[in-house]
Amino acid sequence: MKLLFDQNLSPKLVGMLATQYPGSSHVSLCGLDRAQDAAVWEFARQQGYILVTKDSDFEELSLLRGVPPMVVWLRLGNCTTGRIEEVLRQHADEIKAHAASGQTGCLVIHDR
């Protein structure tokens, strides 16, 4: 299960979560840091990534285009990269189950 982190998330997450989510990347590492959402979406679909974002745009694309790719929408507000790492670790089983189900395109994770 590999994640593709959107521009609004730190590229440091790739290394921080390498053992939990091997093969993950960040849009800036894929040459997509200035790409339109549709290009990022298509790259994630073709390469088998789960998109992780704090932006509603990919949630809207998931409603229009369906899956793949699956989207994880982090509704955490302003927080540290460490907090995002913690949340993605805590929700790993939920993300995996959601990805395996293929039923809906977007998993929304709220701060508790």
N, C-alpha and C positions, 0 to 999 in steps of 0.2 A: 504494500500500500504506500504509494509515493504521492507526496503533496507538492503542489506548485504554489508558492507564496506570492500573492499579489504585491504590487508596488507599495501599497500602504502598510506593509509589514516588513520587518527588518530581515535582510539577507542572512543575518547571524542565526536565524532560526534553523537554517539548513544544517549547520554544524551542531547546534544545540540539540536537535532532535534526530540526528543521524542514526542512532541505534533504534529508536522507536519507529521512525519512518524512513528506512533506507531508500536511497534513490531519489529523494526529494530535491527540489531546486527552487530557485527564486527567479522571477521574470527577468531581473537584471542579469542573471547568470546565463540566461537563454537568449539574450539579445532582444528582449521584449519590453524593456523598461519604458520605452516611449510608444509602444504599440497600442492600437485601439483595442477595446475590450473584445471585439469579435475575433481579432487575430490571436489574442491570448486564449480565448475560448477554444478556437480551432486547434491551436498548438496542444493545449491540455487534452482535448479529445483524441487527437492523433497519437499522442505519446502516452496515453493512459494515466494521466495525472488527475488527482482530486484538487480542485482549485480552493485555496483558502484565502479569504478576504475579510476586510472590515467594511466593505462597500456593498450597497444594495444592488448595484448594477448587474453583478453576476447572478444574483438571486432572480432578478427580472429575466435575464437571458435563459436561466434554467426553466422558467415558466413558459417561455416562448419556444425554446428548442428541445426541451426534454434532456434526457441523459443519453450518452455520456457527454461531457464530464459531470461528475457530481461536484457540488459546491458546498463548502463549509463556510457559513457566514458567521463570523465572530461578532456578536453584539455586546462588546465589552466596554465600550466607552474608552476614555483615555486611560491607558495603562502601560506598564513597562513590557518590554520584550520578555523579561523573565516571567511575568504573569501570563503572557500568551503561551509561552512554553509550558507552564504549569497546567493551563486549561487544556491544551492539546494532549498532554500526557494523561490527564484525568479522564478525558473523553475518548481515548483511543479505542476502547471496545465498542463504544457507541458509533464512532466514525466507521470502524470496520464493518459492523453489522449493517449500518445504513448503506455503505458502499456495496456490500454483498446483496442487499435486497433489490437494488436497482429500481425501486418503486417511485421515488421522487428525486428530483434533482438537487434539492437544497436541504441541508441540515443546519438549523439555526441553533447556535449555542449562546446562551445568555449568561451574563455574570451573575453569580449567586451572592 
